[in-house]
Amino acid sequence: MKKIFLIVLIASFSLSSFAQRSDNDWYLSIGVNAINSLGSRNPIYQPGDWTFEFPISAAVEFNWSEDFAIEQSITFNGFAESSKIDVVPFGPLPKDYNYVSLDTHLKYYFGRHIFRDADWIDFYANAGIGFFHIDETNISANLGGGVLFWLNKNRTFGLRAQTIGKFAFNHKDSGFDNNHYQYHLQAIFKL
């Protein structure tokens, strides 16, 4: 019953937000990412040991209101043989591993509610689901947030920094495909 109530509540916010906006905005972002899979609950634990191998990330975002958006992203990265990862705490990885993820996020932009006169900066929170692969494949529940800096008055080009916590399903049995943090630095363009 609680799940049904939550779904109805989210849908009603979405529909009311959609009805308040006459134009729909699409954005493309591209940039780099880093992965913290060190087994710590601290999102800024040992930044020097985060992985940064072929760190490409891209996303498409659809804003259906001033406050809400949905984003689909793809991320590539990797773990070199010398990388630290939480399931191998006492030695190097046995080989290189590639990382790929597909994430879908619902985003809530709340920056204009805090800084009403600052149209050059915006903050958001995001939540969603992801699919990622290192050694095996796993699905994750994602939770994060970010900041977006607009570099022009028309708000058509900007830079954003984002952190996402990825909580893997079956994380106790998933080996390398486990809980981790992912950080993005991207340029964003209005389409």
Backbone bond lengths (Angstrom), bond angles and torsions (degrees), N, CA, C in turn:
res aa  C-N    CA-C-N  psi(-1)  N-CA   C-N-CA  omega(-1)  CA-C   N-CA-C  phi
1 M - - - 1.445 - - 1.527 110.49 -
2 K 1.354 116.89 -38.93 1.461 120.28 179.44 1.534 110.78 -64.95
3 K 1.335 117.44 -38.09 1.465 120.83 179.53 1.525 110.87 -65.22
4 I 1.329 116.94 -41.42 1.463 120.46 178.85 1.521 110.00 -63.89
5 F 1.327 117.66 -43.38 1.461 121.29 178.34 1.526 110.92 -60.68
6 L 1.340 117.71 -42.96 1.451 121.84 179.83 1.527 111.02 -63.96
7 I 1.314 117.53 -42.46 1.469 121.17 179.13 1.525 110.62 -63.65
8 V 1.319 117.37 -43.73 1.468 121.08 178.96 1.531 110.29 -64.09
9 L 1.323 117.56 -39.61 1.457 121.48 179.35 1.525 110.87 -64.08
10 I 1.320 117.76 -46.57 1.466 121.54 179.03 1.521 110.72 -63.59
11 A 1.322 116.99 -42.74 1.464 120.25 179.22 1.523 111.57 -63.18
12 S 1.323 117.44 -40.20 1.469 119.78 -179.76 1.524 111.25 -66.73
13 F 1.354 118.08 -38.71 1.464 120.10 175.35 1.529 110.39 -63.50
14 S 1.327 116.27 -41.78 1.453 120.64 -179.50 1.521 111.25 -62.83
15 L 1.315 117.86 -46.67 1.457 121.26 -178.63 1.518 111.66 -66.74
16 S 1.335 117.06 -40.07 1.465 118.45 179.19 1.525 110.52 -68.09
17 S 1.327 117.86 -34.99 1.460 120.35 177.52 1.520 110.69 -69.03
18 F 1.317 117.35 -39.13 1.460 121.79 179.46 1.514 110.45 -63.13
19 A 1.310 117.36 -38.62 1.458 121.05 -177.60 1.519 112.17 -69.93
20 Q 1.329 119.35 -20.60 1.452 122.06 -176.90 1.522 112.82 -87.43
21 R 1.291 119.44 -6.31 1.464 121.33 -175.02 1.518 110.15 -120.39
22 S 1.311 115.87 135.30 1.456 118.75 -178.99 1.519 112.67 -96.35
23 D 1.330 117.81 -23.98 1.455 119.37 178.97 1.528 109.74 -118.14
24 N 1.314 115.80 149.54 1.465 122.25 -178.91 1.518 108.48 -112.47
25 D 1.325 116.65 135.26 1.458 121.32 -176.54 1.525 110.90 -110.87
26 W 1.323 115.19 138.30 1.458 123.07 174.78 1.521 108.08 -115.11
27 Y 1.348 116.03 140.56 1.456 121.58 178.76 1.523 109.49 -132.36
28 L 1.322 115.44 146.89 1.456 123.27 174.90 1.517 107.10 -118.49
29 S 1.325 116.86 133.31 1.466 119.92 176.40 1.520 109.16 -128.71
30 I 1.304 114.83 145.35 1.460 121.25 178.34 1.523 108.22 -145.89
31 G 1.328 115.60 142.32 1.458 118.85 -178.67 1.510 112.60 -179.74
32 V 1.317 114.82 -149.86 1.465 122.30 -176.24 1.525 109.58 -119.19
33 N 1.332 115.28 163.86 1.464 121.02 178.16 1.516 109.91 -144.54
34 A 1.312 114.89 159.87 1.464 122.64 174.63 1.525 107.39 -134.38
35 I 1.331 116.23 151.58 1.460 121.46 -177.17 1.523 109.45 -121.80
36 N 1.329 114.92 131.57 1.460 122.94 174.62 1.525 106.66 -109.55
37 S 1.322 116.76 99.77 1.462 122.18 177.62 1.525 109.07 -119.37
38 L 1.339 115.42 50.90 1.459 121.30 -173.91 1.520 113.53 -97.03
39 G 1.331 118.25 3.23 1.460 120.64 176.67 1.513 114.67 79.63
40 S 1.325 117.63 18.76 1.457 121.20 179.84 1.527 109.85 -107.63
41 R 1.306 116.77 150.28 1.467 120.60 173.82 1.518 111.43 -82.90
42 N 1.305 117.15 -7.23 1.457 123.70 179.35 1.533 108.37 -84.45
43 P 1.343 118.72 117.15 1.462 119.80 -177.19 1.524 114.48 -69.04
44 I 1.334 118.79 -15.24 1.468 120.29 178.34 1.533 111.56 -113.47
45 Y 1.307 117.18 28.82 1.457 123.63 -178.85 1.527 110.39 -71.82
46 Q 1.316 117.87 122.34 1.463 126.79 174.75 1.538 113.36 44.84
47 P 1.328 118.62 67.39 1.475 120.63 -179.18 1.526 113.79 -57.43
48 G 1.307 118.72 -26.06 1.462 120.63 178.37 1.513 113.66 -66.75
49 D 1.322 118.00 -18.10 1.459 121.79 -179.46 1.530 113.43 -102.30
50 W 1.333 118.30 6.73 1.462 120.47 176.87 1.523 108.60 -70.04
51 T 1.305 116.76 149.27 1.460 120.18 -179.04 1.526 110.11 -85.40
52 F 1.330 114.21 143.00 1.463 122.03 -174.94 1.526 108.18 -150.61
53 E 1.327 117.40 60.90 1.461 123.94 -177.97 1.533 108.74 -112.58
54 F 1.317 118.39 114.71 1.469 122.97 -176.33 1.533 109.89 49.86
55 P 1.331 117.96 60.63 1.471 123.02 -168.23 1.531 114.62 -89.07
56 I 1.304 118.51 66.35 1.464 122.28 -177.59 1.529 109.94 -96.63
57 S 1.341 116.26 136.66 1.464 120.47 173.76 1.520 108.94 -139.96
58 A 1.328 115.41 144.97 1.460 121.88 179.02 1.524 108.49 -145.45
59 A 1.336 115.73 152.92 1.463 119.80 -179.12 1.518 110.19 -153.39
60 V 1.320 114.22 154.27 1.459 122.87 171.29 1.514 106.57 -121.00
61 E 1.332 115.65 133.01 1.462 121.18 -176.52 1.524 109.60 -126.60
62 F 1.324 115.73 137.50 1.462 122.05 176.02 1.524 108.32 -118.20
63 N 1.339 116.23 116.98 1.460 122.00 177.41 1.517 108.23 -96.84
64 W 1.313 116.70 114.43 1.459 118.88 178.85 1.517 112.06 -96.64
65 S 1.327 117.65 -4.20 1.466 122.39 173.83 1.514 107.96 -155.21
66 E 1.322 116.71 178.40 1.455 119.89 177.93 1.521 111.64 -68.30
67 D 1.325 117.63 -24.63 1.459 121.35 -175.04 1.528 114.97 -104.01
68 F 1.317 119.06 -27.27 1.463 121.21 -171.30 1.518 112.97 -120.57
69 A 1.336 114.45 144.76 1.461 121.58 177.99 1.521 108.55 -149.44
70 I 1.326 114.87 161.93 1.455 121.02 171.86 1.523 106.51 -125.19
71 E 1.319 115.85 140.89 1.460 121.00 -175.51 1.523 110.03 -131.41
72 Q 1.325 115.58 139.67 1.460 122.56 171.89 1.515 107.21 -118.24
73 S 1.335 116.98 125.54 1.463 120.06 -177.09 1.521 110.95 -128.53
74 I 1.325 113.79 157.50 1.466 121.89 172.80 1.528 107.02 -131.97
75 T 1.326 115.33 139.05 1.455 121.21 -175.95 1.523 109.63 -135.05
76 F 1.325 115.10 137.64 1.457 121.92 173.26 1.526 108.48 -121.76
77 N 1.310 116.67 141.92 1.452 122.67 175.88 1.518 106.47 -162.98
78 G 1.301 119.00 -165.66 1.449 121.16 179.05 1.510 111.66 -169.94
79 F 1.314 114.92 168.09 1.455 122.28 177.24 1.527 107.27 -121.87
80 A 1.327 116.72 117.00 1.464 121.19 177.40 1.525 109.19 -74.95
81 E 1.297 115.38 163.35 1.459 121.15 -178.47 1.528 111.94 -57.46
82 S 1.320 117.61 -29.59 1.467 121.38 -178.78 1.527 112.68 -89.48
83 S 1.334 118.69 0.91 1.469 121.95 -177.28 1.510 112.08 -69.26
84 K 1.331 114.80 150.87 1.462 120.80 171.58 1.519 107.57 -92.45
85 I 1.325 115.85 139.88 1.457 122.37 176.80 1.525 106.62 -147.57
86 D 1.311 117.48 148.10 1.468 120.33 -168.72 1.521 115.33 -63.81
87 V 1.307 120.00 -25.54 1.469 119.84 -178.87 1.522 112.61 -85.00
88 V 1.327 117.94 -6.92 1.461 121.93 176.56 1.534 107.37 -125.56
89 P 1.353 118.05 70.56 1.464 119.67 -172.09 1.526 114.96 -74.50
90 F 1.327 119.32 -19.92 1.462 119.95 -172.25 1.520 114.13 -114.22
91 G 1.310 117.96 14.62 1.449 118.81 179.47 1.514 111.03 -170.37
92 P 1.329 115.43 174.02 1.460 119.15 -179.60 1.540 111.18 -74.41
93 L 1.311 114.58 164.01 1.466 119.76 174.90 1.522 109.24 -64.99
94 P 1.325 118.87 150.15 1.463 120.60 -179.56 1.531 113.23 -70.50
95 K 1.336 118.03 -21.08 1.473 121.84 179.51 1.525 108.16 -163.88
96 D 1.331 117.16 177.37 1.458 122.15 174.98 1.526 109.54 -75.51
97 Y 1.323 116.30 145.49 1.465 121.98 177.15 1.522 109.42 -129.23
98 N 1.319 116.69 139.01 1.457 122.31 173.08 1.511 109.41 -89.84
99 Y 1.328 115.68 152.28 1.461 122.73 177.66 1.519 107.71 -125.66
100 V 1.315 116.43 130.91 1.459 121.86 173.35 1.526 107.88 -138.91
101 S 1.318 116.13 140.50 1.464 119.22 177.96 1.525 109.91 -143.17
102 L 1.318 114.61 148.32 1.460 124.19 172.15 1.516 106.25 -123.62
103 D 1.325 117.03 124.55 1.458 121.41 -175.41 1.525 110.36 -129.46
104 T 1.317 115.57 140.18 1.457 122.51 173.85 1.520 107.27 -120.01
105 H 1.346 115.78 123.79 1.464 120.70 -176.38 1.517 111.43 -127.79
106 L 1.310 114.95 141.29 1.452 122.72 166.07 1.520 105.76 -94.06
107 K 1.344 116.63 129.50 1.459 120.78 -175.80 1.523 110.19 -117.06
108 Y 1.320 115.05 140.95 1.461 121.99 175.55 1.522 108.11 -119.09
109 Y 1.329 116.99 113.73 1.462 123.19 178.42 1.522 108.96 -88.03
110 F 1.319 116.27 114.70 1.464 120.32 -176.87 1.525 112.76 -117.41
111 G 1.311 118.78 1.24 1.457 121.96 -176.12 1.511 114.23 -60.44
112 R 1.336 117.67 -38.05 1.468 119.98 -178.44 1.521 111.98 -68.80
113 H 1.324 117.60 -19.02 1.460 121.01 176.77 1.535 111.63 -79.41
114 I 1.329 116.22 -21.98 1.470 121.08 -179.88 1.529 110.68 -95.52
115 F 1.335 115.92 -49.02 1.463 122.11 -178.83 1.528 108.61 -112.79
116 R 1.302 117.10 82.83 1.466 122.07 -173.36 1.526 113.42 -63.68
117 D 1.322 118.50 -32.58 1.461 121.06 -176.92 1.521 113.77 -96.95
118 A 1.315 118.47 -3.62 1.469 121.78 -177.92 1.525 109.16 -99.33
119 D 1.343 116.18 93.17 1.465 118.68 -179.58 1.527 112.46 -87.78
120 W 1.327 117.88 3.85 1.459 121.95 -179.80 1.531 112.85 -95.56
121 I 1.328 117.96 -6.49 1.469 121.23 -178.76 1.521 109.06 -135.97
122 D 1.315 115.52 144.67 1.461 120.21 176.21 1.524 109.35 -146.47
123 F 1.310 115.50 144.78 1.457 122.84 177.71 1.522 108.84 -113.96
124 Y 1.329 116.48 150.36 1.458 119.86 178.07 1.520 110.41 -148.16
125 A 1.316 113.76 158.02 1.465 122.24 171.68 1.519 106.19 -117.27
126 N 1.317 116.91 147.00 1.458 119.17 178.31 1.524 110.51 -138.22
127 A 1.316 114.25 150.71 1.463 121.93 177.85 1.520 107.28 -146.29
128 G 1.316 115.63 148.05 1.452 118.38 -179.81 1.504 112.29 178.88
129 I 1.307 113.27 -156.77 1.466 120.96 -177.07 1.520 108.38 -131.03
130 G 1.320 116.00 148.91 1.454 120.40 -178.60 1.514 112.45 -137.34
131 F 1.306 113.69 160.22 1.460 123.79 175.95 1.523 104.76 -125.49
132 F 1.345 117.39 125.39 1.461 118.35 179.53 1.520 110.72 -141.21
133 H 1.345 114.43 158.28 1.464 120.93 -176.51 1.529 108.86 -140.42
134 I 1.341 115.03 128.72 1.469 121.73 170.63 1.525 107.32 -121.82
135 D 1.313 116.69 -70.89 1.460 122.50 176.26 1.524 109.81 -107.58
136 E 1.299 115.16 -36.78 1.460 123.31 174.81 1.525 105.98 -127.99
137 T 1.301 117.38 -170.75 1.459 121.18 179.39 1.517 109.44 -112.19
138 N 1.330 116.57 141.21 1.455 120.57 178.50 1.523 108.88 -144.29
139 I 1.306 115.29 163.41 1.457 123.36 177.07 1.519 106.83 -114.78
140 S 1.329 116.34 146.51 1.463 119.82 -178.01 1.522 110.95 -132.66
141 A 1.314 114.48 151.37 1.461 122.21 166.76 1.529 105.13 -94.10
142 N 1.321 117.24 128.42 1.460 121.76 -173.02 1.525 111.04 -113.54
143 L 1.321 114.83 142.72 1.452 121.21 178.23 1.524 107.52 -145.47
144 G 1.330 116.86 131.98 1.454 118.40 -178.13 1.505 113.27 -169.35
145 G 1.301 114.53 -161.99 1.449 120.88 179.84 1.506 110.62 -172.44
146 G 1.325 114.53 173.50 1.447 118.24 -178.72 1.509 112.94 -165.39
147 V 1.320 113.54 -179.87 1.455 122.02 177.75 1.525 107.74 -131.80
148 L 1.314 115.93 140.92 1.452 122.88 -178.71 1.521 108.45 -122.56
149 F 1.327 116.48 126.76 1.462 122.80 178.04 1.519 108.29 -108.72
150 W 1.317 117.34 115.84 1.469 121.53 177.84 1.521 108.04 -82.01
151 L 1.326 116.79 132.60 1.457 121.69 -176.38 1.525 113.23 -100.73
152 N 1.338 117.67 -2.54 1.458 120.31 174.40 1.531 109.38 -140.27
153 K 1.330 115.61 162.88 1.467 120.08 -175.17 1.527 112.62 -70.00
154 N 1.315 117.79 -26.31 1.466 121.16 179.87 1.522 113.07 -78.18
155 R 1.304 116.67 -6.81 1.469 122.84 -179.16 1.538 111.20 57.43
156 T 1.329 115.27 47.52 1.463 120.38 178.73 1.522 112.43 -111.14
157 F 1.332 117.78 -9.82 1.452 121.79 179.59 1.519 108.29 -145.52
158 G 1.337 115.94 134.24 1.454 119.18 179.85 1.513 112.61 -158.85
159 L 1.317 115.14 -178.47 1.462 123.46 175.23 1.511 108.26 -124.22
160 R 1.318 115.79 142.08 1.461 118.43 177.61 1.517 110.87 -135.17
161 A 1.324 114.01 147.82 1.460 123.11 174.51 1.523 106.18 -120.99
162 Q 1.322 116.06 135.48 1.467 120.74 -172.85 1.529 110.05 -143.07
163 T 1.320 116.29 143.49 1.464 122.81 173.58 1.517 108.26 -124.48
164 I 1.333 115.79 134.92 1.464 121.04 178.98 1.524 108.56 -130.15
165 G 1.322 116.46 128.89 1.459 122.11 170.57 1.518 107.80 -92.62
166 K 1.324 117.07 125.11 1.468 121.75 -178.69 1.524 108.12 -110.72
167 F 1.331 115.07 115.72 1.454 122.21 -176.94 1.521 108.35 -104.22
168 A 1.335 116.10 103.50 1.454 122.82 -172.45 1.525 111.50 -71.42
169 F 1.324 115.61 138.95 1.457 120.82 171.99 1.529 106.58 -71.63
170 N 1.302 117.55 145.51 1.478 122.68 -178.97 1.529 111.16 53.53
171 H 1.334 116.93 40.18 1.466 119.45 -174.30 1.521 113.77 -65.51
172 K 1.330 118.93 -24.22 1.471 120.05 -179.60 1.522 111.77 -70.52
173 D 1.344 117.26 -26.20 1.461 121.46 -177.19 1.521 113.00 -110.30
174 S 1.318 118.04 10.41 1.461 118.70 -169.08 1.528 115.09 -99.05
175 G 1.296 120.57 3.07 1.462 121.49 177.25 1.511 112.68 62.08
176 F 1.343 116.89 -124.95 1.459 121.44 -179.10 1.529 111.98 -67.40
177 D 1.323 117.67 -31.90 1.468 122.95 -176.78 1.521 108.95 -80.31
178 N 1.308 116.16 75.91 1.450 123.74 -167.87 1.527 110.23 -126.39
179 N 1.332 117.07 -177.38 1.464 122.01 176.35 1.522 109.68 -58.34
180 H 1.335 115.82 142.96 1.458 120.17 177.30 1.529 110.17 -163.93
181 Y 1.320 115.43 168.67 1.455 122.83 174.47 1.518 108.43 -109.28
182 Q 1.325 115.34 148.13 1.459 120.45 176.06 1.526 108.68 -132.42
183 Y 1.331 115.68 136.98 1.462 122.92 -176.67 1.522 108.39 -120.24
184 H 1.325 116.72 137.94 1.453 121.85 -178.86 1.525 110.09 -125.84
185 L 1.308 116.25 142.81 1.450 124.31 167.71 1.519 105.21 -129.86
186 Q 1.348 116.71 115.10 1.454 120.50 -170.85 1.521 111.74 -137.21
187 A 1.330 114.74 152.28 1.463 121.61 166.12 1.518 106.40 -90.46
188 I 1.346 116.77 141.52 1.444 121.01 -178.69 1.521 109.22 -125.63
189 F 1.345 116.11 136.20 1.458 123.20 -176.15 1.522 109.53 -126.99
190 K 1.327 116.96 136.19 1.458 120.72 173.89 1.518 108.20 -79.91
191 L 1.313 116.90 132.00 1.468 121.09 -179.94 1.519 110.74 -90.01
